[in-house]
Amino acid sequence: MSASALTALAASLVMVTGASATGPVSVNARVETPAVHDDEAGGNADADDPTVWVDPANPGRSIVIGTLKEAGLDVYGLDGRRLQHIAAPAAPGEDASPGRFNNVDIVYGFELGGKKRDLALVSDRGRDRIRAFVIDPAAVAAGRAPLRDVTAPGVKPVFATSESEVDDQRTSYGLAAFSDDDDAYVVVSQREESRLRLLELEDVGGRVGYRTEDTLDLPGTFTLPDGTDWAPCADPGERPQVEGMAVDQEEHVLYAAQEAVGLWRIELDDEEFETPEMMDRVREYGTPWTYDTAEEECVIDTADDPGFGGENLSADAEGVTVYHAADGAGYVLASSQGDNAFAVYEREGGNDYVGSFTVADSAATDGVQHSDGSTVVNVPLGSGFPKGLLITHDGEATPADGDREGTNFKFTAWDAVAGAFPEPLTVDTKSFDPRVTD
């Protein structure tokens, strides 16, 4: 990134406020996936990030793909039933880390081996690679396992310069995919760093590889309005990381949640990151803290909060997704993990804050807490979700299995979210097709 762009970046850090005077509205999920458990008996499964593949022949047969970290991936039907499980790669050596699948996204129509293929792309935090899985529509129609690994065998680490550095685990973390005509890209964030990397996918002998197009370092330290410098609470040696990301597929704008800082808007132009703009800040922004060496954790001094934070997000800022509607309308959604809510912003203009919602307990499912990943689809997905679908990770799936903590994914009808607001949100099932890439 150029020096002039970095200068402009520093100037872009302006205060963003505008919360509604009322609290979040409440919605209910309609479907949930089976709870998974992060213990030996559960295969160390920890649900994290979902995506949706839209079936071109029968949208009601579309599938949901969710990461389970060390346990790999699960594939679900729209009824929440598990259709396929894919294990993460084993450790390549005795002292090496095993695969750990963190985030997942879809690209449609990537030319692979001379044929247009739909791909699920996964950030493998454990091995610092991007894994690619081709989605077979015929297998979906026949009820067979639809995903097959097509990662090129020689792909290099995304961030690490050596295999020993991979095992330090400052590796691939968040991931968002998008297409530009016939080209496909992924944006990948680095764990415990503020770095983002833009990769272009390439066909390597009928399998999927990638090459680096650009790199961006978001700030780790910020100058507050009173002139003092502030860095977010973190363990020693760590910088404020990004995980939740999504790309506006029409405008090619990246929305990236820097967990302890806030939500960034970054345009993607000619395979380059443009100047980041701070869209909203977490409430904890600017609050002083100390590090408790005995407990090995940060202690935030909320009593001395100077009031420089935003009003709509409670750290961590997490899962980000974009709802597309006609003529640039629609919404950007971000998980406000600290208060178990989801903030909604306008997609167009200055990304004004609209309001927030929570996913609450109901007779069908429990609610959503500490949500990481999320994804939204505007198109009809059969009779179950005829006006679109929002999927959210649930960090506290209940009822609990004894002392075992569970996680899963919740499926909520988009029209239920839209209709919960005093001024209903837009429901537009026709103006944007996620399968159209140009």
Secondary structure, DSSP 8 states (H G I E B T S, - for coil): --HHHHHHHHHT--------SS--EEEE-SEE---EESSTTTTT-----EEEE--SS-GGG-EEEEE-BTT-EEEEETTS-EEEEE-----SSTTS----EEEEEEEEEEEETTEEEEEEEEEETTTTEEEEEEE-HHHHHHTS--EEE-B-TT---SS-SSHHHHTTT--EEEEEEEEETTEEEEEEEETTS-EEEEEEEEEETTEEEEEEEEEEE--SSEE-TTS-EE-----TT----EEEEEEETTTTEEEEEETTTEEEEEEEETTEE---EEEEEBTTTT--EEEETTTTEEEE-GGG--S-S-SSB-SSEEEEEEEE-GGG-EEEEEEEGGGTEEEEEESSTT--EEEEEEEE--SS-----S---EEEE-S-BTTTBTT-EEEEEEEEEEEEETTEEEEEEEEEEHHHHHHHSSS-----SSS--TT---
